[in-house]
């Protein structure tokens, strides 16, 4: 039976909150910051089948730096399948 592992995807991209909040209308900015504050102290884990290629991977590579800039602890993990024979030695 295959074993399933999660491998953390390391993102080096960083976003400064001020760089994108300045383009938002005041009301939307206030609502975004309010919503983000509700996630402070919690960790959001995004789990995806692959770390690169595909639409979800592209979205997560951009989304997670924005979440982190808002103070939301956010990590991404890809699924690794290993067959049982890899552990028989």
MOPAC internal coordinates of N, CA, C and O (Angstrom, degrees):
PM7 1SCF
backbone

  N    0.0000 0     0.00 0     0.00 0    0    0    0
  C    1.4508 1     0.00 0     0.00 0    1    0    0
  C    1.5329 1   108.44 1     0.00 0    2    1    0
  O    1.2310 1   119.95 1   -46.86 1    3    2    1
  N    1.3254 1   117.71 1   133.14 1    3    2    1
  C    1.4675 1   119.22 1  -179.02 1    5    3    2
  C    1.5311 1   111.46 1   -69.50 1    6    5    3
  O    1.2310 1   121.61 1   -29.93 1    7    6    5
  N    1.3068 1   114.53 1   150.07 1    7    6    5
  C    1.4625 1   121.06 1   175.35 1    9    7    6
  C    1.5194 1   108.05 1  -103.38 1   10    9    7
  O    1.2310 1   121.40 1   -34.40 1   11   10    9
  N    1.3048 1   114.93 1   145.60 1   11   10    9
  C    1.4589 1   120.81 1  -178.73 1   13   11   10
  C    1.5258 1   108.77 1  -112.40 1   14   13   11
  O    1.2310 1   120.91 1   -50.56 1   15   14   13
  N    1.3178 1   115.87 1   129.44 1   15   14   13
  C    1.4543 1   122.96 1   177.89 1   17   15   14
  C    1.5212 1   109.08 1  -125.60 1   18   17   15
  O    1.2310 1   121.11 1   -23.82 1   19   18   17
  N    1.3056 1   115.49 1   156.18 1   19   18   17
  C    1.4517 1   120.41 1   174.31 1   21   19   18
  C    1.5178 1   108.74 1  -112.08 1   22   21   19
  O    1.2310 1   121.14 1   -47.47 1   23   22   21
  N    1.3191 1   115.42 1   132.53 1   23   22   21
  C    1.4646 1   121.27 1   178.73 1   25   23   22
  C    1.5245 1   108.12 1  -114.22 1   26   25   23
  O    1.2310 1   120.48 1   -53.41 1   27   26   25
  N    1.3260 1   116.68 1   126.59 1   27   26   25
  C    1.4533 1   121.03 1  -179.03 1   29   27   26
  C    1.5264 1   110.05 1   -69.95 1   30   29   27
  O    1.2310 1   120.99 1   -48.58 1   31   30   29
  N    1.3143 1   115.71 1   131.42 1   31   30   29
  C    1.4585 1   121.86 1   176.77 1   33   31   30
  C    1.5294 1   107.41 1   -90.64 1   34   33   31
  O    1.2310 1   120.79 1   -56.72 1   35   34   33
  N    1.3102 1   116.10 1   123.28 1   35   34   33
  C    1.4598 1   122.01 1  -178.01 1   37   35   34
  C    1.5345 1   109.11 1   -90.31 1   38   37   35
  O    1.2310 1   121.42 1   -55.38 1   39   38   37
  N    1.3224 1   114.88 1   124.62 1   39   38   37
  C    1.4608 1   120.79 1   178.45 1   41   39   38
  C    1.5282 1   108.97 1  -113.10 1   42   41   39
  O    1.2310 1   120.58 1   -53.63 1   43   42   41
  N    1.3048 1   116.50 1   126.37 1   43   42   41
  C    1.4648 1   119.67 1   179.44 1   45   43   42
  C    1.5302 1   112.16 1   -95.71 1   46   45   43
  O    1.2310 1   120.62 1   163.67 1   47   46   45
  N    1.3247 1   116.42 1   -16.33 1   47   46   45
  C    1.4644 1   120.41 1  -178.89 1   49   47   46
  C    1.5259 1   110.07 1   -64.58 1   50   49   47
  O    1.2310 1   121.23 1   -46.06 1   51   50   49
  N    1.3195 1   115.26 1   133.94 1   51   50   49
  C    1.4641 1   121.38 1   176.13 1   53   51   50
  C    1.5239 1   108.81 1  -125.13 1   54   53   51
  O    1.2310 1   121.72 1   -33.93 1   55   54   53
  N    1.3202 1   114.32 1   146.07 1   55   54   53
  C    1.4566 1   120.74 1   179.56 1   57   55   54
  C    1.5256 1   107.67 1  -125.57 1   58   57   55
  O    1.2310 1   120.76 1   -43.28 1   59   58   57
  N    1.3209 1   116.16 1   136.72 1   59   58   57
  C    1.4593 1   119.36 1   174.78 1   61   59   58
  C    1.5252 1   108.62 1   -90.76 1   62   61   59
  O    1.2310 1   121.26 1   -49.58 1   63   62   61
  N    1.3151 1   115.19 1   130.42 1   63   62   61
  C    1.4576 1   120.82 1  -176.42 1   65   63   62
  C    1.5355 1   111.72 1   -54.57 1   66   65   63
  O    1.2310 1   120.23 1   137.45 1   67   66   65
  N    1.2858 1   117.17 1   -42.55 1   67   66   65
  C    1.4681 1   120.87 1  -177.41 1   69   67   66
  C    1.5266 1   112.21 1   -62.94 1   70   69   67
  O    1.2310 1   120.13 1   151.84 1   71   70   69
  N    1.3274 1   117.36 1   -28.16 1   71   70   69
  C    1.4607 1   120.95 1  -177.51 1   73   71   70
  C    1.5248 1   113.32 1   -66.56 1   74   73   71
  O    1.2310 1   119.54 1   152.50 1   75   74   73
  N    1.3357 1   118.48 1   -27.50 1   75   74   73
  C    1.4580 1   118.40 1   178.65 1   77   75   74
  C    1.5284 1   112.45 1  -110.33 1   78   77   75
  O    1.2310 1   119.59 1   154.71 1   79   78   77
  N    1.3214 1   118.38 1   -25.29 1   79   78   77
  C    1.4642 1   119.49 1   179.72 1   81   79   78
  C    1.5265 1   112.01 1   -67.56 1   82   81   79
  O    1.2310 1   120.03 1   153.98 1   83   82   81
  N    1.3171 1   117.56 1   -26.02 1   83   82   81
  C    1.4660 1   119.55 1  -178.30 1   85   83   82
  C    1.5243 1   112.69 1   -66.82 1   86   85   83
  O    1.2310 1   120.29 1   163.05 1   87   86   85
  N    1.3280 1   117.05 1   -16.95 1   87   86   85
  C    1.4687 1   120.55 1   179.68 1   89   87   86
  C    1.5262 1   112.84 1   -91.52 1   90   89   87
  O    1.2310 1   120.52 1   174.80 1   91   90   89
  N    1.3263 1   116.62 1    -5.20 1   91   90   89
  C    1.4587 1   120.34 1  -176.38 1   93   91   90
  C    1.5227 1   111.45 1   -95.02 1   94   93   91
  O    1.2310 1   120.35 1   -36.66 1   95   94   93
  N    1.3227 1   116.94 1   143.34 1   95   94   93
  C    1.4619 1   119.37 1   172.40 1   97   95   94
  C    1.5353 1   109.73 1   -62.22 1   98   97   95
  O    1.2310 1   120.39 1   -29.27 1   99   98   97
  N    1.3145 1   116.87 1   150.73 1   99   98   97
  C    1.4667 1   122.15 1  -174.24 1  101   99   98
  C    1.5267 1   112.62 1   -54.85 1  102  101   99
  O    1.2310 1   119.98 1   138.09 1  103  102  101
  N    1.3135 1   117.64 1   -41.91 1  103  102  101
  C    1.4667 1   120.32 1  -177.93 1  105  103  102
  C    1.5275 1   111.81 1   -65.29 1  106  105  103
  O    1.2310 1   120.27 1   137.14 1  107  106  105
  N    1.3248 1   117.09 1   -42.86 1  107  106  105
  C    1.4611 1   120.72 1   178.60 1  109  107  106
  C    1.5284 1   111.18 1   -68.22 1  110  109  107
  O    1.2310 1   120.58 1   141.45 1  111  110  109
  N    1.3171 1   116.50 1   -38.55 1  111  110  109
  C    1.4574 1   120.45 1   177.88 1  113  111  110
  C    1.5291 1   110.32 1   -61.94 1  114  113  111
  O    1.2310 1   120.57 1   135.62 1  115  114  113
  N    1.3288 1   116.51 1   -44.38 1  115  114  113
  C    1.4650 1   121.21 1   179.19 1  117  115  114
  C    1.5206 1   110.72 1   -61.15 1  118  117  115
  O    1.2310 1   120.29 1   137.22 1  119  118  117
  N    1.3322 1   117.05 1   -42.78 1  119  118  117
  C    1.4638 1   120.80 1  -179.80 1  121  119  118
  C    1.5315 1   111.40 1   -67.08 1  122  121  119
  O    1.2310 1   120.23 1   138.75 1  123  122  121
  N    1.3218 1   117.17 1   -41.25 1  123  122  121
  C    1.4668 1   121.05 1   178.56 1  125  123  122
  C    1.5295 1   110.82 1   -61.51 1  126  125  123
  O    1.2310 1   120.64 1   133.82 1  127  126  125
  N    1.3173 1   116.38 1   -46.18 1  127  126  125
  C    1.4664 1   119.95 1   179.93 1  129  127  126
  C    1.5283 1   111.35 1   -65.46 1  130  129  127
  O    1.2310 1   120.40 1   144.88 1  131  130  129
  N    1.3191 1   116.84 1   -35.12 1  131  130  129
  C    1.4645 1   121.07 1   176.91 1  133  131  130
  C    1.5270 1   110.40 1   -64.56 1  134  133  131
  O    1.2310 1   120.38 1   133.37 1  135  134  133
  N    1.3150 1   116.89 1   -46.63 1  135  134  133
  C    1.4653 1   121.08 1   179.14 1  137  135  134
  C    1.5228 1   111.33 1   -63.35 1  138  137  135
  O    1.2310 1   120.38 1   136.96 1  139  138  137
  N    1.3197 1   116.87 1   -43.04 1  139  138  137
  C    1.4719 1   121.05 1   179.94 1  141  139  138
  C    1.5232 1   111.03 1   -64.32 1  142  141  139
  O    1.2310 1   120.05 1   143.73 1  143  142  141
  N    1.3251 1   117.51 1   -36.27 1  143  142  141
  C    1.4676 1   119.93 1  -178.88 1  145  143  142
  C    1.5283 1   110.96 1   -64.64 1  146  145  143
  O    1.2310 1   120.20 1   152.35 1  147  146  145
  N    1.3158 1   117.23 1   -27.65 1  147  146  145
  C    1.4640 1   121.15 1   176.97 1  149  147  146
  C    1.5237 1   112.83 1   -67.96 1  150  149  147
  O    1.2310 1   120.16 1   161.87 1  151  150  149
  N    1.3178 1   117.31 1   -18.13 1  151  150  149
  C    1.4707 1   121.46 1   179.71 1  153  151  150
  C    1.5251 1   112.74 1   -99.94 1  154  153  151
  O    1.2310 1   120.12 1   176.12 1  155  154  153
  N    1.3214 1   117.38 1    -3.88 1  155  154  153
  C    1.4699 1   119.33 1   179.45 1  157  155  154
  C    1.5178 1   109.84 1   -64.09 1  158  157  155
  O    1.2310 1   121.02 1   -41.75 1  159  158  157
  N    1.3288 1   115.66 1   138.25 1  159  158  157
  C    1.4573 1   121.06 1  -178.53 1  161  159  158
  C    1.5166 1   113.18 1    86.02 1  162  161  159
  O    1.2310 1   120.65 1   176.38 1  163  162  161
  N    1.3152 1   116.37 1    -3.62 1  163  162  161
  C    1.4700 1   121.50 1   177.18 1  165  163  162
  C    1.5273 1   107.96 1  -114.71 1  166  165  163
  O    1.2310 1   120.54 1   -21.49 1  167  166  165
  N    1.3041 1   116.58 1   158.51 1  167  166  165
  C    1.4606 1   120.96 1   179.04 1  169  167  166
  C    1.5308 1   108.46 1  -114.46 1  170  169  167
  O    1.2310 1   121.14 1   -48.86 1  171  170  169
  N    1.3284 1   115.43 1   131.14 1  171  170  169
  C    1.4581 1   121.70 1   177.16 1  173  171  170
  C    1.5261 1   107.13 1  -103.15 1  174  173  171
  O    1.2310 1   120.70 1   -56.53 1  175  174  173
  N    1.3196 1   116.27 1   123.47 1  175  174  173
  C    1.4710 1   121.31 1   178.91 1  177  175  174
  C    1.5256 1   108.76 1  -111.02 1  178  177  175
  O    1.2310 1   120.92 1   -58.95 1  179  178  177
  N    1.3144 1   115.84 1   121.05 1  179  178  177
  C    1.4596 1   122.37 1   176.36 1  181  179  178
  C    1.5259 1   106.35 1   -98.63 1  182  181  179
  O    1.2310 1   120.18 1   -53.00 1  183  182  181
  N    1.3129 1   117.26 1   127.00 1  183  182  181
  C    1.4616 1   121.31 1  -179.18 1  185  183  182
  C    1.5238 1   107.85 1  -119.82 1  186  185  183
  O    1.2310 1   121.41 1   -53.71 1  187  186  185
  N    1.3342 1   114.92 1   126.29 1  187  186  185
  C    1.4487 1   120.99 1  -177.01 1  189  187  186
  C    1.5263 1   109.16 1  -137.24 1  190  189  187
  O    1.2310 1   120.76 1   -24.42 1  191  190  189
  N    1.3062 1   116.15 1   155.58 1  191  190  189
  C    1.4636 1   120.87 1  -177.24 1  193  191  190
  C    1.5266 1   112.87 1   -66.94 1  194  193  191
  O    1.2310 1   120.25 1   149.41 1  195  194  193
  N    1.3222 1   117.12 1   -30.59 1  195  194  193
  C    1.4662 1   120.07 1  -177.06 1  197  195  194
  C    1.5170 1   111.14 1  -133.74 1  198  197  195
  O    1.2310 1   120.89 1   -22.88 1  199  198  197
  N    1.3159 1   115.91 1   157.12 1  199  198  197
  C    1.4630 1   121.02 1   178.64 1  201  199  198
  C    1.5221 1   112.26 1   -95.36 1  202  201  199
  O    1.2310 1   120.17 1   163.24 1  203  202  201
  N    1.3119 1   117.27 1   -16.76 1  203  202  201
  C    1.4592 1   119.66 1   176.97 1  205  203  202
  C    1.5134 1   109.84 1  -149.14 1  206  205  203
  O    1.2310 1   121.28 1   -25.87 1  207  206  205
  N    1.3061 1   115.16 1   154.13 1  207  206  205
  C    1.4513 1   120.61 1  -175.90 1  209  207  206
  C    1.5198 1   110.48 1    82.57 1  210  209  207
  O    1.2310 1   120.90 1   -39.10 1  211  210  209
  N    1.2919 1   115.88 1   140.90 1  211  210  209
  C    1.4537 1   120.15 1   179.20 1  213  211  210
  C    1.5208 1   112.01 1    92.73 1  214  213  211
  O    1.2310 1   121.39 1   -21.61 1  215  214  213
  N    1.3128 1   114.94 1   158.39 1  215  214  213
  C    1.4531 1   121.46 1  -175.45 1  217  215  214
  C    1.5128 1   114.73 1   -65.90 1  218  217  215
  O    1.2310 1   119.85 1   137.55 1  219  218  217
  N    1.3346 1   117.90 1   -42.45 1  219  218  217
  C    1.4608 1   120.60 1  -178.23 1  221  219  218
  C    1.5207 1   110.66 1   -63.45 1  222  221  219
  O    1.2310 1   120.02 1   137.03 1  223  222  221
  N    1.3093 1   117.58 1   -42.97 1  223  222  221
  C    1.4649 1   121.22 1   179.25 1  225  223  222
  C    1.5241 1   110.65 1   -61.45 1  226  225  223
  O    1.2310 1   120.00 1   139.65 1  227  226  225
  N    1.3198 1   117.61 1   -40.35 1  227  226  225
  C    1.4627 1   120.39 1   178.49 1  229  227  226
  C    1.5207 1   111.23 1   -65.75 1  230  229  227
  O    1.2310 1   120.56 1   139.26 1  231  230  229
  N    1.3237 1   116.54 1   -40.74 1  231  230  229
  C    1.4691 1   120.31 1   179.36 1  233  231  230
  C    1.5224 1   110.39 1   -65.14 1  234  233  231
  O    1.2310 1   120.02 1   133.27 1  235  234  233
  N    1.3370 1   117.58 1   -46.73 1  235  234  233
  C    1.4647 1   120.46 1  -178.18 1  237  235  234
  C    1.5241 1   111.92 1   -63.84 1  238  237  235
  O    1.2310 1   120.31 1   143.39 1  239  238  237
  N    1.3146 1   117.01 1   -36.61 1  239  238  237
  C    1.4662 1   120.26 1   179.48 1  241  239  238
  C    1.5243 1   111.18 1   -61.87 1  242  241  239
  O    1.2310 1   120.05 1   150.85 1  243  242  241
  N    1.3236 1   117.51 1   -29.15 1  243  242  241
  C    1.4612 1   121.37 1   177.53 1  245  243  242
  C    1.5295 1   112.30 1   -92.13 1  246  245  243
  O    1.2310 1   120.49 1   139.13 1  247  246  245
  N    1.3174 1   116.66 1   -40.87 1  247  246  245
  C    1.4670 1   121.68 1  -174.62 1  249  247  246
  C    1.5185 1   113.23 1   -65.95 1  250  249  247
  O    1.2310 1   119.97 1   135.25 1  251  250  249
  N    1.3139 1   117.65 1   -44.75 1  251  250  249
  C    1.4700 1   120.95 1  -173.66 1  253  251  250
  C    1.5264 1   112.61 1   -61.23 1  254  253  251
  O    1.2310 1   118.26 1   137.20 1  255  254  253
  N    1.3321 1   120.93 1   -42.80 1  255  254  253
  C    1.4633 1   118.63 1   175.97 1  257  255  254
  C    1.5398 1   113.18 1   -60.27 1  258  257  255
  O    1.2310 1   120.16 1   144.96 1  259  258  257
  N    1.3247 1   117.30 1   -35.04 1  259  258  257
  C    1.4646 1   120.03 1   177.18 1  261  259  258
  C    1.5243 1   110.64 1   -67.44 1  262  261  259
  O    1.2310 1   120.46 1   135.98 1  263  262  261
  N    1.3333 1   116.73 1   -44.02 1  263  262  261
  C    1.4671 1   119.92 1   177.78 1  265  263  262
  C    1.5243 1   110.99 1   -59.50 1  266  265  263
  O    1.2310 1   120.71 1   134.97 1  267  266  265
  N    1.3193 1   116.24 1   -45.03 1  267  266  265
  C    1.4667 1   120.45 1  -179.79 1  269  267  266
  C    1.5253 1   111.17 1   -62.02 1  270  269  267
  O    1.2310 1   120.10 1   142.69 1  271  270  269
  N    1.3304 1   117.41 1   -37.31 1  271  270  269
  C    1.4626 1   120.07 1  -179.98 1  273  271  270
  C    1.5233 1   111.28 1   -65.94 1  274  273  271
  O    1.2310 1   120.32 1   157.33 1  275  274  273
  N    1.3255 1   116.99 1   -22.67 1  275  274  273
  C    1.4594 1   121.89 1   177.93 1  277  275  274
  C    1.5262 1   111.91 1   -90.02 1  278  277  275
  O    1.2310 1   120.37 1  -176.62 1  279  278  277
  N    1.3234 1   116.91 1     3.38 1  279  278  277
  C    1.4596 1   120.90 1   178.71 1  281  279  278
  C    1.5093 1   114.34 1    88.35 1  282  281  279
  O    1.2310 1   120.05 1  -168.03 1  283  282  281
  N    1.3303 1   117.51 1    11.97 1  283  282  281
  C    1.4572 1   121.87 1   178.95 1  285  283  282
  C    1.5335 1   108.29 1   -93.05 1  286  285  283
  O    1.2310 1   120.28 1   -62.42 1  287  286  285
  N    1.3210 1   117.07 1   117.58 1  287  286  285
  C    1.4654 1   120.65 1   178.00 1  289  287  286
  C    1.5260 1   107.56 1   -70.08 1  290  289  287
  O    1.2310 1   120.55 1   -65.81 1  291  290  289
  N    1.2945 1   116.55 1   114.19 1  291  290  289
  C    1.4537 1   121.76 1  -172.12 1  293  291  290
  C    1.5224 1   109.47 1  -136.44 1  294  293  291
  O    1.2310 1   120.92 1   -53.16 1  295  294  293
  N    1.3275 1   115.85 1   126.84 1  295  294  293
  C    1.4648 1   121.71 1   178.66 1  297  295  294
  C    1.5187 1   109.45 1  -129.43 1  298  297  295
  O    1.2310 1   121.54 1   -19.81 1  299  298  297
  N    1.3185 1   114.66 1   160.19 1  299  298  297
  C    1.4591 1   121.91 1  -177.42 1  301  299  298
  C    1.5144 1   107.93 1  -127.88 1  302  301  299
  O    1.2310 1   121.07 1   -46.04 1  303  302  301
  N    1.3147 1   115.56 1   133.96 1  303  302  301
  C    1.4638 1   122.18 1   179.10 1  305  303  302
  C    1.5173 1   109.42 1  -127.07 1  306  305  303
  O    1.2310 1   120.87 1   -41.10 1  307  306  305
  N    1.3275 1   115.95 1   138.90 1  307  306  305
  C    1.4631 1   120.49 1   173.53 1  309  307  306
  C    1.5254 1   108.32 1  -104.56 1  310  309  307
  O    1.2310 1   121.42 1   -27.34 1  311  310  309
  N    1.3035 1   114.89 1   152.66 1  311  310  309
  C    1.4619 1   121.88 1  -177.00 1  313  311  310
  C    1.5210 1   109.48 1   -87.65 1  314  313  311
  O    1.2310 1   120.91 1   -49.71 1  315  314  313
  N    1.3309 1   115.87 1   130.29 1  315  314  313
  C    1.4629 1   122.48 1   177.03 1  317  315  314
  C    1.5271 1   107.42 1  -117.27 1  318  317  315
  O    1.2310 1   120.55 1   -56.46 1  319  318  317
  N    1.3115 1   116.55 1   123.54 1  319  318  317
  C    1.4641 1   121.54 1   175.79 1  321  319  318
  C    1.5152 1   109.22 1  -101.41 1  322  321  319
  O    1.2310 1   120.93 1   -50.41 1  323  322  321
  N    1.3200 1   115.82 1   129.59 1  323  322  321
  C    1.4634 1   120.07 1   177.15 1  325  323  322
  C    1.5136 1   107.54 1  -126.63 1  326  325  323
  O    1.2310 1   120.67 1   -44.36 1  327  326  325
  N    1.3163 1   116.32 1   135.64 1  327  326  325
  C    1.4553 1   119.80 1   178.98 1  329  327  326
  C    1.5248 1   110.03 1   -76.15 1  330  329  327
  O    1.2310 1   120.25 1   -23.85 1  331  330  329
  N    1.2982 1   117.13 1   156.15 1  331  330  329
  C    1.4770 1   122.05 1  -179.14 1  333  331  330
  C    1.5116 1   111.33 1   -62.09 1  334  333  331
  O    1.2310 1   119.23 1   151.71 1  335  334  333
  N    1.3292 1   119.07 1   -28.29 1  335  334  333
  C    1.4651 1   121.38 1  -178.40 1  337  335  334
  C    1.5297 1   111.80 1   -64.25 1  338  337  335
  O    1.2310 1   119.55 1   156.55 1  339  338  337
  N    1.3427 1   118.46 1   -23.45 1  339  338  337
  C    1.4641 1   120.77 1   177.49 1  341  339  338
  C    1.5144 1   112.21 1   -66.62 1  342  341  339
  O    1.2310 1   119.62 1   162.82 1  343  342  341
  N    1.3244 1   118.34 1   -17.18 1  343  342  341
  C    1.4516 1   122.31 1  -176.55 1  345  343  342
  C    1.5266 1   113.33 1  -107.84 1  346  345  343
  O    1.2310 1   120.17 1  -174.90 1  347  346  345
  N    1.3285 1   117.28 1     5.10 1  347  346  345
  C    1.4601 1   120.46 1  -174.40 1  349  347  346
  C    1.5258 1   113.22 1   -84.31 1  350  349  347
  O    1.2310 1   119.00 1   170.62 1  351  350  349
  N    1.3059 1   119.52 1    -9.38 1  351  350  349
  C    1.4675 1   122.01 1  -176.81 1  353  351  350
  C    1.5056 1   112.26 1   -84.64 1  354  353  351
  O    1.2310 1   120.10 1   180.00 1  355  354  353

